[in-house]
Amino acid sequence: MTTPYLPFTRPTLDEETIQGVVEVLRSGWLASGPKVQEFELALADYLGGGRQVRVLTSATGALEVALRVCGIGPGDEVILPALSFAATANVIVRVGARPMFVDVDLATRNMDLNQAEAAVTSRTRALMPVHFAGLPVDMDALYGLAHRRGLRVIEDAAHAIGSAWNGRRIGGFGDIVSFSFHPNKNMTTIEGGALSVADPELAKAIETERFHGIARDAEGEMDVVRAGGKYNMPDVSARVGLGQLRRLDEFNGRRRALARAYFSGLKTDPPMQLPSEGDDGHSWHMFAPLLPLEDLRITRREFIQSMHGKGIGVGVHYPAMHLFSVYRAMGYRPGDFPHAERIGRSTVTLPLFPAMSDSDVARVCQAAAEIIAAGARRAA
Ligand SMILES: *Cc1c(COP(=O)(O)O)cnc(C)c1O
C-alpha cells in the first residue's frame, strides 16, 4: 500500500476561484484594477474597525513600505524579535535603519515585551512584533509600551490573518498591520501582502509609495511626490484572494481542530515541548513543537529525514535571525538570545493545512513517536 506524500503545508484552491481567475484573464484587465479595489474593501470589512486596507505584491514589500511611510531610515532603530522569517529584519536594513533584536518567550514564541522596553533608546522609532504562528502578541502590553515611549508599531501579522485578541481581529485595530498571502500562509493570492491602517492619509501615503510615488491632482494631472517603488497587486492575484477570504474562517476553524488533534495525539517519549495552546483567537498558521534533542542521539536533520522517509514533510520555522551572517556582521553573537536560539535549533513544523484529514494527524503522531523512541538516549 502506498500512502501519498504529506507536505507540511498546501493551499486549498476551489473551482469557483479558478473559474474567477479565468474570467479575469479574459477580461483584458490583468494589473491592479476592479478586483484589487473589491479585495481591499472585502479585507477591510473582514478585519472590522473601519480600517483602510491596501494590498501589495508581498508582505516583504508591505513591511518595507510601512517603514518608509513612517519615515524610518538611517540613524533609526527598530525593535523586533530574534525569531521570525528573515524578511522581518531584512526590510529594516533595506531602509537604512538598525534592527535591534530581543529574545522571545519560550512558550508563546512571541517577542518578550520587557526586553523590548529595556532595548528602547533615544534612536528607537518603532516596534515590529510578530504574531508567531498566529498566536497574538499581548496587545494591551504592546500598545501600552508603544504609547509610553512614543513609538510606532508595525505588526508583522504574516501568520495572523483571522487571529483575534479579546474578540477583535488582528488588523482591525492598531497602528500599521502587515499580512502575507504567500501560498504557505493561511490564505493566498499566489504572492501578495496587505497593510491595514486607521488613517486615510496614511493609506494615501502607502498608495503613493507602492506605485512610483505618483500623485494626481483634481484634473488628473500627474506629479511624482516621492521616489516610490512598484508594489501593486495584479487583479489576477486579488481574484484568488477574494475566493480565499470567503473561506478563511472555515480554513482557520479546520486548522484549530487539527491543532487540537495534535495536542491530544502527539505523545512521544521523551516528550516534545509543545507550543502554547492559545484560544479561539489563534489562527494556527503552523504547529511547531521543539524536539527534546538533549535526550536524543539523533539530530534534527536526521529526524526530518526519517519523517521524509515515512512520506511526511517537516519544515523549520525559523533559525534565530541574529545568527545569520548578515546580522553577525553587525555584532550579534551566539548566546545573545537563548530562547530564540534554542527554538531555532530544535523546532520542527509538522504538517498543518485545511485539507488534511484526522488520519493524517494520527499518521504524523505515530511516525514522530516511532522515530523519537528509536532515537532516545536510553539510560544504561
Ligand atoms: C512569510 C513571512 C513574511 C514575508 O511574506 P511574503 O509575502 O513572502 O513577502 C514576513 N514575515 C513573516 C513572519 C513571514 O512568515
The ligand as an SDF file (V2000), in Angstrom:
LIG
                    3D

 15 15  0  0  0  0  0  0  0  0999 V2000
    6.0560   34.8750    5.0940 C   0  0  0  0  0  0  0  0  0  0  0  0
    6.5360   35.8920    6.0400 C   0  0  0  0  0  0  0  0  0  0  0  0
    6.9460   37.1660    5.6430 C   0  0  0  0  0  0  0  0  0  0  0  0
    7.0960   37.5570    4.2040 C   0  0  0  0  0  0  0  0  0  0  0  0
    5.9390   37.3570    3.4600 O   0  0  0  0  0  0  0  0  0  0  0  0
    5.9890   37.4430    1.8660 P   0  0  0  0  0  0  0  0  0  0  0  0
    4.5690   37.6820    1.4770 O   0  0  0  0  0  0  0  0  0  0  0  0
    6.5030   36.1180    1.3830 O   0  0  0  0  0  0  0  0  0  0  0  0
    6.8860   38.5500    1.4840 O   0  0  0  0  0  0  0  0  0  0  0  0
    7.2950   38.0910    6.6120 C   0  0  0  0  0  0  0  0  0  0  0  0
    7.2660   37.7770    7.9090 N   0  0  0  0  0  0  0  0  0  0  0  0
    6.8960   36.5580    8.3430 C   0  0  0  0  0  0  0  0  0  0  0  0
    6.8710   36.2880    9.8150 C   0  0  0  0  0  0  0  0  0  0  0  0
    6.5390   35.5640    7.4260 C   0  0  0  0  0  0  0  0  0  0  0  0
    6.2070   34.3520    7.8530 O   0  0  0  0  0  0  0  0  0  0  0  0
  1  2  1  0
  2  3  1  0
  2 14  2  0
  3  4  1  0
  3 10  2  0
  4  5  1  0
  5  6  1  0
  6  7  2  0
  6  8  1  0
  6  9  1  0
 10 11  1  0
 11 12  2  0
 12 13  1  0
 12 14  1  0
 14 15  1  0
M  END
$$$$
